[in-house]
């Protein structure tokens, strides 16, 4: 059964990779249409989130933005299907990378680098662009209980050098990678409550955000480089490495975690304001933070 599933996935992947990029985008948009306009899965969540963040917008703008964000999730799914059989040589022109010197300069300090990333664009597909530039990235991920799905999830994402770190007891592994001057990606735009999350503001509204990045920066003083990934109109993926976010040391460790986590949230909020149609509005980002 497992061999049959792998063969079927590879067949689908080969088929998708042979389609023109415009056709792949159209399939993703169709999946988004089915999700948003037919099945209407979390449509209300997306629209409420947009109402809270952009109360000045007209209703039709919120609806079109929510629909576009779901269509981008559909495109991400299609792009994920490309990964099992994609070859680097075939995709050298599919990425537009800026600010690579910001990452290189941070890595020259020899303390490793944290990449601040978000659910804008498609980070999994961006790993192909990383590999094309000789960059190796580690990222924290959840494990699935169903073994075949877990194996597929890990194998597919690791094909281009992405090293996946299971989220359970990941701190020591991350610190070891930093000592080897490696790059570790952190996503901070999903809700997480206590004890691992910390109370922050996002779009001026109270929420919970993972504190792990600030905790590890406090311990290691590794630089944090923001890395924005987003899709361009022609189907290519842009990867922009921005200047390092300096660590603010208030003299109090608990305060440091609070202040710096908020700074990371503020950076991501700025990205979402620039590319609202590509962020994951269906996520329940503003759950009640309960101690």
C-alpha positions, 0 to 999 in steps of 0.5 A: 500500500505504501509503495502504491501511494508513493508511486501515485504521488510521484505520478501526480507530481510529474504531471503537475511539473509538466504543466505550464506555470499559468496552468498550475496557478489556475488549478490552485485558484480553482481549489481556492474557489471550491474551498471559499465559495462552495465548501465555505470552510472557515470563510467566516473566520477569514472575513472576521479576521479581516474585519478586525484588522481592516475595519475601514475596508469595504465588504467587497474588498474584504471578501476579495482579499479573503478569497485571494488568500485561500486561492494562494493556499490552493497554489501552495498545495499545487506547489507542494505537489511539485516537490517530490519530482522537481529538479533544481535545474528546471527551476533556476528562473522561478525565484527572485532573491533579494538582500542575500548579503543581509543573511551572509553578513549575519552568518559571518559572525559565526553564531548561526542565524535565525530566519524570521519567516511567516505564512505569506507565500509558500515557504516550502517551495522557497526551499528550492530557491534556497538550495539553488543558492547553496543555502541549508535551512533547518525548520521546526515542524510538527509530527503526524501520528499517521506514519505514512503521512508523516513520512511523506511530509518529512521526505518531501520537504527534505528533498532540497536540503531542508532539515526538519526538527520535530517540535518536541524538545527542539531547543538543544538541537537548535542550539547545536545547529547554531554552534555549527553556524547553521540557519534555523527558520522560525514562524511566529504568525500563528496563535500559541497560548501558555506556557509556550506562548506569550501575550502580544499584540498583532494588528493592535489586538491581543493574542498569543505568540510562541516565545521560543525564538526570543528565548533562544536569541536571549541564550545564544545572541544569534542574529535574527534576519527577517525573510519574506517570501511572496508570490509575484504576478508571473508565478515566480517566488520572491525571497527577500532577506531584510536587515537584521532585527537587533536584539533589545536587552532591557537588563531583565530576561523576562522583559527581553522575551516580551519586548523582542517577541513583540518586535518580531510580531510587528515585523510580520504585521508589516509584511501582512499589510503589504501582502494581505492577499497572501496571508493565511486569514483562515487561521484563528490567530486571535484566540483568547490568551488564557493563563 
